[in-house]
Amino acid sequence: MKIQEDKIKSVGLTLLYEPDGPTDPAVDIVLVHGIGGHPVRSWKCSDEGQSPTPITPTHPSSTRGKRLRKPPPTAQLRRTNSEPLLVKGEGFVGRSLSLLRKASFKSSSRLPLANFPEQLDQNPRNDVYWPLDFLPQSCPNARIFTWGYHTLVVDKKPLRLQGDIFAHASEFLLDLATTRATLGTLARPIVFVAHSTGGIMVKEILRVADIERDGALKDVLLSTCAVVFLGCPHRATEHSSLGGAVNNMASVTLSVEPDDPVLPQLCGGNSVEVEQGRQTFIRQWNEFNFRVKTFQESVIPSFADADERAAATIRRLSSFIGDPREKATTIGALHNNISRFWSMEDVGYQALASCLVEFVRNEEERRHVLNSKETDCLAAIVRPQVSHHGTHPAASYPGTCLWLYDLYDFQTWHNRSGPNKNKVLWIQGESGCGKTILLTSLRRRLTRQWGPAGASIIWSAADDYDTNAGVDASCGNPAISPAGIYRSLLGQLFLQDAGLRTALLTLYNQPRGDPEVFDDTQVTSFFSDYYINRTIQTPTKRTFVLVEIPDETGPVYVRELLSRLSCLAQNSDFSICVTSAYHSEIELDNIISIPMHIRNTDDILRFVNLNLMAEWEERNRAVMMVGRKARGVFLWAEIVVNILNAAISEGATQELIEYTLEEVPGDLHGLYEWMLSTLNDKERAEALILFQWVLLAAEPMRLNDLFIAVRLTDPNPFALYEKLGPFMSLDVGAPFSMRDLRQLRNSEITSDTPGQFHRWLRARSIGLLELKSDNTHPDINESLGLQRVQPIHCSVRSFFLSGRGFACLTTGNPSIPASLTTTDFLDMSHYSLLRACLTYLNMRDFESLGQSPKPTPTLKPTPFLKLDTQLRPLSTATTQRQLITSSYPFLQYAVSNLLFHLLSPTYFRYFLPQNELLLTLSANKFRLWKRWTSRLGTYDAEEIIALHTKTGCKTKGLMSPVHGARFRLERVLRKLGGC
C-alpha cells in the first residue's frame, strides 16, 4: 500500500509504504532530511521550471565571498520547505542537468564526465520521488516512513527564536515511538536514512533514547539495526571543526549565508550536544553493534573561488566517520543532490539500495524458520546433554560478583571499545572460588540488559565426566573432548548464521558410508579449520558466548580452546567470556585474564560477616581468620562457616572456634579429608558404597534408584574379589526378593522413605552430596525421590577420582590391601556395581519379565516409590515396557547401564570374558538374558549394540575399536540371541 504524494505531511511522520502481504514487514525504514529540507523535496528529482545552475554560488562560503553575486532579495516570509511542494520557477537543479552544464566549464572535479554517459543520454522523467517510486520495489518487505519539520527564513536569513534541530529531534523521537506503539510494532527493527544535518538529528534521538530506562522511547534505540548517512557531518577535519562542518552543510540545505549568526543556534553547530551525540553514537555503535553505512559527495564544484572549493572539501571529509566498519562510498553529486536519484539504474541509488536490501535481508534472516532438512542437520550436530554439575545457585550469595562490573577491562570488553573490543574475557581461579556463580550472574545481567535489544546469549559447558571421547571413564582423570563445546556453539549459532547453515548443510548432504553424521573428529575439524577462520556476520546485534571449562581439564586443553575462541572473537562481533581453573603458565595475546581468587576476598568477607552466628565482641577476628585462610576459595569459606555455626549452636566457645579455624586445612581437598576423618569405621564403610555409586554411575542417579542400589551392593566386596578376581561381578548367587532385601544387605540402613534416606545420605556424605531436580521450571516441584544425587561441587568429584577421597574411606579396612592402586580400586568398584545390577535383575520379583512379549507387572510398587502419574491404558509394547520399568526403582538404570559397568573396568574392556558372560546370562533357562532384553525391547545383537552406541550414550566410548570389547561382546550377544 502506497500513499499518494500529495498526502505526505510536511511536518511530522508519514507512512509512505506498507507491504500488503500477510507477513509482517521485516524493518521500518525512516527517512530524515536535514535542516531546511523537506520530506518530499529533499528526496525528489525534478527539472520542471528550474533555472540553470549558476556558475557562481548562490551564497558565499566566507566573508571573502560577499563580493560574489547574490540572488535578489524578497520580502516574502517563507519556509524552506514551503507549500505547495513544487512551485513553478523554483526548485532544485537535477543531477544530470547540473553535470551537463558543468561540462561546459573547466572542472576541478575528480569524477570525469565519462562516468555518467547513461545519465547524460537518457530523457528522465520530470519528477522522481524515489522513496515511493523505487524503494518499495527494492525493499518490498519494508515499511517506509518519512519525517518532516519546518525551519523559517526571511530575506535569506533564518529567523531567531524558533526550534533548533535538537527540539525537532525530541519531537521526532516522541512521534516515532508513539506511532510504533500505536501500530503495535514495538521491537520491529529500524533503519534510519539521514541526509545532511539529519544525521545530527538521528544521533540525538539515539542519545536521548539511551537515557530512558525502558518503554517506547528506549525501544527506538533497542530496535535500531542500521543507520545510513548521506553526506552527514561526523567529525572535525584539519580545515574545520565539527561545528564548522555542521554550519557548512546547514547553510547549503537552508540556502543562507554560512556565517549567519543565527545558523549555529538552529543547527547546533556550536553546542555541546553535537559532540555528545557523536561520542554517544560511537559508543552505541560498539555496544549495540548496529550497521552503519556512510555516503559522501564526490563532485567538487568547478568554481573559481577557492573558498567554495574548500567548503565542498570540508563537507566531504567531515562526512567520513573514520571507522573501517562503515565502508564509506562516494556518490557523484553535490550536497543537496546526494539524496536524489533519477532512476533505479542510477549508480548512487544502486549503492544505497544494495545496502538497504542487505539490511532487510538480515532482519528477514533473523526470523528464519528451519525446514525439515535443516532440522535434521541440526539434530545431527547437537547431542542431548544434560548438565548435572554440582553448583550453587547465584542467589545463594547476594551482593557478590559486583566487583567484576567495575573493572576497566570488563567494561571495555562489554562495551566493545578500545583495544579489548575483540578479545576473549578469561576468568580463571582456583577450584571453588565461585566461577560458575560469577558466570551465572553475568548471564542474568546480560539477559536483563540486552535481552530487550534482541541479543543472543550462548552458554556452553564441557561435560566433566564424558566418556564419549573414548577414554577410560573408570580412571581418575577422564579426558574431555572439545567437540562437545564445539557442537554446542555450532548448534546455537545454526539459526542465526546463514553462512554456517549453508556450510553444514553442504557437509550433511554429502554421500557417506558411515551412518553417523558429524562425528567428533569432523565437528572439531570443521570448527577449528573452517568456521573460526572466516569472517562471521550475523543479523543479531549482540552475541555473547559464555563458555564454562571444568576445573579437571589440563592446561593443554585450556590453551587449545582459548586459542580457537580467540580466533573466533577476532573474526566476528561476538563477545566471548570463558571460565576455567587457574593456569598461570598460559599466556595468549588476544586474552583479557582476570584471576578471580585474587579479587573476590571482599565478597568472602561480606558473606562470612553476614552468615557467621558468633555473637561475642571479637567476632571480627574470626571473620578475618576465615577470609584470610580461604585464599579466595568461596566454597571453602561456606563449608567452614556451616561447620562453625553447627558448633556454635551446640555451645562452642570463642576459644574453641578459633582453635578449630587454626586446625582446619586451608586447601579444599584438605578440608574434605579433614571432614571425612570425623566418620567412624562403620560410617566410612557406608559412605564408601554411597560415593562409589554417585561418582562412578553412568549418569546422576535418582534418590529412589540410589536407595535400592546401596541396599544391593555387597558391603565387603573385597573379600570376594580376593577369591574370584574380576569374575566376582558375574557371581550373582541365588535369587531373593525385595522383601528380603533389608535383612540380607546393609541392614544398618533402615530408611523406608525418601525423606529418611535423604537425611541418612546427608549425614554419611558429611554434606558433600546434594539433590538437584531435573525440572527447570520454577513453579513445578519434583518429588524428592525423583531428584538426582550429585556432588556439591566438581572439586568433590576430582577429590575422589584422584584416589585421595576413597583412600580416606578405606583407611583402617583390613580387607583392602594398602598396595592397591587407584585404577585397580576403581575397577574393583565397577565389578561391585555390575554385580548389584545383575543381582537386581535376578530377583524373584521379576519372574514375569521376559516370559511374554507384553509382560504386565504382578507386584505393587515398593512402599519407597511414590509415583507422580496415574496408570494409563497400554497401547503398545513400548509404552508397556516403559511403564513396567518405571514402576520399580533402579530397574531402568540396571537395564540401560549394564554394559557400561561391564566395560568400564580396564580388564573387561580389553579382555572381555566371553565364556563366563555367556554362562551367566544363559543360566537358569536364560533368565537374566530374557529379563534384560525384554526391558531393552530387542534381543537382536546388532540392535543392542546400536542402542548402546547411539549419540549421547555413555557406553559408546567404551566400545571403541581400540579396546576390542565390542567385537567380543557381539559374538556373545549373537550366540544368546540365536538360542
Disulfide bonds with the S-S distance in Angstrom:
none
